[in-house]
Amino acid sequence: MYATDNARPSDYPDDGNDSLYYMRKKIKAVKNLHNVDWNYEIIPEKTGVFDHLSRTNAGQFDVLNLSGLLYHVYSPMHWLGAVRPLIKDGGLAIISTNIKFTDEMTMYFNAKGKPQGNLTTYWYPSVPLLDYLLRYFRLMPVRALSFRDDDGFGYVSAICRATENVIADPDDAWMEPSAWHSWDSKWFGGLNMAGKSEKSSVQFKDNLPDQRISLTDATEIQRHGHSNHTAVLKLNDTE
């Protein structure tokens, strides 16, 4: 198992927010407390995560978790492309991010710190746009949960199956040639392992067959409180 972080200094050195110094201390404490170990890689600034991990012979993964990141970066598409080669075809990607509940194909900017005052929160993709981008990067949503606030913003967590090709609607003749042949797709579209990816047989415990869902149909849960749609993953869990 690998965990990665970007090598950017903290803007808040006193409280440890985004600080590598504080992060290393926390990781060491967790490892010692629970007698566990994993690889923790610092990704240098302006270095692709796939390019960096390739040098460590990490290979590809059955499951990738990209949660709480897309709204903190200048270009969410670049990051989806950066991590896509890390996932085996047939593997699973957990994508969790801020969203805007609207039918429009738009990306909302966090202007004036609204709706979130965090200095590194930039983007709120609309639900249909996020759904489209995932399928553009060959990630088919199969299960999803979301919650919404009163202002129409919210959060979604989607589990996606990595596929060999894009997942375009029948009336969409643009997605496939754009994803495979546009200049930026060739440079940043996550095509590094296309056609030569490892294969994954990872399945859900319930063994239900995959079925593409629309993120607009994600199961909505309450933002706070208990929910039978959530679970806690404990260190001694084995399945």
N, C-alpha and C positions, 0 to 999 in steps of 0.2 A: 504494500500500500504506500502511496506517495501523497504527501500534502505539499502544496506550493504556495508561495507568496511573492509579491513583487518587492524588489529592493528599492523602495522609495522611503526617504527619511520621514520621520514624524513631524507634523506641524504642531503637535501638542506634546512635546517631550516630557512634560511633567506628569501627564496622566497616562502615557503609554499608548495613546491611540495611533494605530498603524506603525508603531515603533518596533523595529526588528529586535532591538535590545530587550524590550519587555516581552516580545513574543517568544524569543528563545527561552527566557526564564520561565514563562508559563508552560511551554512545551516540555521543558526538562522536569518541571514539577509534576506534570500529569504523568509523564513516563515513569518517574520514580514512585509516585503514589500508587499507581495501578500496575506497575511491573509490566508495562507494554512497550512496544517499540514500533516505529515507522520511519520511513525516509522523509525528511523535511528539506525541500529544495528552495533556495532563494533564486528567483528568476531575475537576472539583471535587467535594469531598465532598457527598454527598446529592444529586448531580446524575445523572440517568439517562444512560447512555452513548449511547443513541440520540438523546435530546434534545440532548446536547452536540454530537455529530457532525453532526446535522442543521443546526446553525448554521454548520458549515464547508462545507456542500454536498458532503460526502463521498459521499452516496448509499448504495446498498446494495452488498453484496459477493458475489462468487461463492464465496469460501472464507473461513470464520471459524475462528480457533483460540482455543478457550477451555480452556486447559490449566493445571492446577495452581492453580485459583482457587476452585472451588466449596466446598472444605473450609476455606477461609480466611475465609468471609463468614458473617454471622449467618443469612442466609436464602438457601440455594441456589436456591429457586424464584424469588425475586425476580431473581436474576442471569440465570437462563435466560430469564425473561420480558424482561429488559432488553436482552439481545443478540439475541433472536429477530427483531425488525424489521430488524436490520442485514443479514440473510441473504436473498438473493433466493430466491423459490420455485424449487426445482430446484437450488439451490446446496448446498454441502457445509459441514458444521460438524464440527470436530474437538473432541470433548469428552473431556478426560482428568481423572481425579480418583481420590482414595482411595476404596476400597470395602471392604465386609465381605461375605465369602462365606457366605451363609446363604440359605435359601429363604424366610425371613420378609420381609414388606413393612415394613421398619423403617429408621430412621436412628439410627446409634450416635453418642453424644456422647463426645468425647475427655476424659472426666472424669479428673482427677488427672494429666493429661498422658500417659494410656495409651490407645492404644499409641504416641503420638508426643509428645515433649516440647516441640515448637514452641509458642510462646505464642499464636499465631494460628491454630492448627489446631483446628477444632471438630467437624467432621462426617465420618462414614463411612457413606454410604448403602449399604444392601444392594444386591446386584446386581439383583434383580427390581424394587426401588423405583426405582433409577436408570433402568432400562429403561422403566418406566412413565412417569416424569417426562419423559423425552425425547420419548416419543410424545405425551404430554399437550401439549407445546409444539411439536408438529408437526415433530418431528425423528425420522426413521425410521432406526434403526441398520442399516447395510448391511455394515460390516466392523468388527472389533474384536479387540484384543489385550489380554491381561491377565497379571498374575503374582500369586501369592499367597505370603504368608509363613506360617511354621509356626503362628502364632497365629490364622490364619483371616482376617486383614486383608490388603489388597493394593492393587492399582492397576489401572485399566482405561483404555484409550484407544479411543474409538469414533468412527468416521466415520459421520455421519448425513446423509441426504438431506432437505433442507427440503421439506415438503409443504404443500399448501394447507389440508388439514384434519388433525385429530388422527388417530392410527392406533390405533383401539380394537379390541380383540378382539370377536368376534361376541357374546359373552355379557356385554359391558360396555356397559350403557345409561347409565352415569353419566358417563364421561369427556367425551363431546362436549358435552352441555349445561353441564357444569361449566366446561370450558375456554373456552366462548364466552359464557356468560351469568351466571356467578357474579360477585359484586361485585368481588372481588379480581382476577379474570381481566380484567374491564373496566378496572381501574386499572393492574394490574401484569402482565397476562398476555401482553404482547408482541403485542397485536392492532393496533398502530398502522398497519401496512401491510397488514393482512389484506384481501384482495379488491382491492388496488391495487398489489401488489408487482411489482417488476421480475421478469423471468424469466431464469434462468441455463441455459446449455447445457453447463456444465462437466462433464467426464467423466473417468473413470479412464483411465490410459494403456492398460490391457489391454482396454478397451471391453466388459468383461463386463457383462451387464445387472444392474441393481440387484435385490436380493432381500432382503426384510426378514429380519434375524436377531434372535435373542434374545441379550442380553448374557450369559445363562447359558451360551451356546454359544461365547463368545469363545475364540479360540485362545490357549491358555496358553503363555507363554514363560518362560525363566529370568530371574530378577531381575538377575543379573550375567552377564557374559560375552557372547560373540558369538552372534548369532542371525540366521538367514536371513530372519526376519520383520521385521527392523529395517533402517533405511537412514540414511545421512547426506546431508542436503541441503546442497550446497556453493554458494558464491556464484556460481560460473560455470555452474551447472546451468541449462539452458534449457527443460527439459520434465520 
